[in-house]
Amino acid sequence: MAFALPRLSLAGFAAALAPLSPESLDEPAIAALFSYYQELARWNEKLNLIGPGTAGEILARHFGESLAALPLVPAGARVGLDLGSGAGFPGLVLAAVRPGLEMTLVEARERKWAFLLTAARRAALSCRCLNARVRVPLPPGLPEGIDVITSRALRLDPETWGALAHRLGAGGRVLLWVGEHDPDLPPDLVSCGGVKLAGSERRRVLALRLAPSGP
């Protein structure tokens, strides 16, 4: 069932978003995020991209949890890959706040992929949107050298994660939105920190890096 999202003014949206972000958001970022929210609200009446809730709940759950990963994005990251992008979290949010980060968003469901294309265009974001399933062999169109890989909802097998890990550049990171337990990962990826998500005892963003090579 589709739901109408709460109507917000730009000022109301900015005021609600400010305490959810670990860093100050400039006017271009807020404007891009608001354009994205407006497109999300328009599509959600037909496609049910996200469930019902108050404006505060929706912003905290989706925008806030995406923004929570900002301290984990490598400094100077230029190439990003968001897997299973769905409604655009966190891929479109990170693209709005990090304009120098060119994100590739991958979504297997065609209607959600169409939404991502439209939302990225409306918000004038530097994004590529691929309609593909992520598995081995990796689909064509993924970046060869990646600074940050994100996944908030998609669950992949260790073989696929291993293939993706080998596209990470030096200092690259994989950021996963997880619960209490770490997912099943290949030995190529090791934990290097993370952040807890507000309002939850167990949910967090887990940061991974390539394991050191050699003895």
C-alpha positions, 0 to 999 in steps of 0.5 A: 500500500502506498502512503503520502509523506508529510508535506514540508517547507524547505525551512521546516525540512532544513530545521528538522534535518540539522540535528540529525547530521554529524556535520553542518549542511550547506545550502546547496546540500539542503536544497538538493536533499529537499528536492530529493524529498519532494520527488520521493513524496511524489513517487511514494503515493504510487510506489510505496518506496518507504512506509508511513510515519511522521516527518520526524520519524521519516527523516531520522530513519532514512535521511538521518541514518544515511547522514550518520555515515559521513564521518566514515566516508574516506577523505577525498573520496571521488568514486562511490558505489551504492548497492541495492539503492531502493529509495535512494538511501544512502546513495542519493543522500551522500551524493547531495552532501558530498558533491565531489563524490560521483555515486553509482546507484545499483537497483535491480527493481526497474520501477525503483531504478526509474525513481532513482533516475528521476530523483537524481535528475531533479536534485541535479546530483552527480549519479549514475543509476544502473538497473542490475543485480549484483552477483558474480560475475559482477554486472557491467557498468560498475566502477573499476576503482572505488573509494567507498561502497555502501549498502543499507539493505542488500545482503550479498554472499561472501564471493560477491563481496570478495569480487567487489572488495578487489575494486577498492582503491587504497584507503577505500571503505565498505560501509554496511548498515547492520544489526548486532551481528556482522554479516558473513564476509570474505577474509579480504574485508576486515572491520575498521570501526563504525558508528551507532545509529541514534535511537537503537541499541543494536543497529549501526554502520559498520566500516570495512577495509581491505585486509593487509596483504603479505605475512 
